[in-house]
Amino acid sequence: MRLFVLALLLALLLGTAQAVPLQGSDGNATVVLFGATRTPLDDENSTDEILKVDVALVGAENATYELVDQNDKTYSPGLYKPLQPAGYLNGQLSGRQLVYFLIPKDDLFKLIKVTPKDGLPFAINWWATPKGVNENVIIRYYGITDWLINPDEQGIVMQLRVANNGTKDLYLAPENFTLLDQWGWPYRPTLGFDPEVIGPGMASETRVLVGFTGVSLISRPAALAYNYGAPDQIIINLENDMVALSDEKVYGANATKTVSASAPAAGNAPASSSDQSQAQAASAGDQANGTTNTTTKLSSLKEKIAASKARLAGTQESLHESTKNESQNSAA
């Protein structure tokens, strides 16, 4: 009963929260970033992965995009996939699409550059990595690394890292985590990393993956909880906690932006080691000559996406069979 009440309270909290997408403009064209997800490649030995950025463009026919990571390397898209054809909405030309990038695994980004057709270039600060803290644990959330859907359910894989903020050894296992949807319904993990013991002042050896299957198709991942329902629980709101990096973290404390930008304020987002590394570089525009463009590297991205889709299809079928077997066992 206590957990159910907690879920209802969280549902009310999340229900009143309004996530603000990142956005930027040159004064005429506006780009809105709704989110980004990463997908593994079919090759398990690959050091790359696919990043899909969900963008809307308003006020222009089209635009080109470039991602800049914390090392000032620049990545160009390998594929654009329209989600909705461009058309007029409230008198303005608008459209929505996925922009595909081939990136190194676990790469962190600090901004995306946008150049609208017949417009001026501008930049949008990337998302900070949200974290939750109590006296014993620090949880850093890095995003969704795989998202599988079949006709009956979803499977969602999240990446995070855990640090021991206390004075005693910390036992960490996937069972420490719970996924909560927009109504506060809890989903327990069904796959993930091998349990490990983290010493005081130490962090997990690497970022770890936690997977949730059997997620309803109408559920939206809204929060990630650590020790859900316990006195030391931590809840990371995956909507409101996903804020833009501050200008100081993106351009450096003493740097001046060389491209126009407009994005919601980053608020009081706590700095992390990854944020600090993003802050070390000066303006991306000033260091354009030191960046690496990966357009040629993306020549086979369509083939990689096709292989990734085949992998997803196989995983989805396996997920479907697993659900069917569990249902049959329950019925028995």
PyMOL commands that set and color helices and strands:
alter all, ss='L'
color gray80, all
select helices_A, chain A and resi 2-16+174-176+247-251+273-279+288-290+296-298+301-331
alter helices_A, ss='H'
color red, helices_A
select strands_A, chain A and resi 22-25+30-40+48-58+63-69+74-75+79-89+92-104+109-116+122-125+131-133+137-149+154-164+170-172+177-181+186-187+191-192+196-198+208-215+221-226+234-237+260-261
alter strands_A, ss='S'
color yellow, strands_A
deselect
rebuild
show_as cartoon
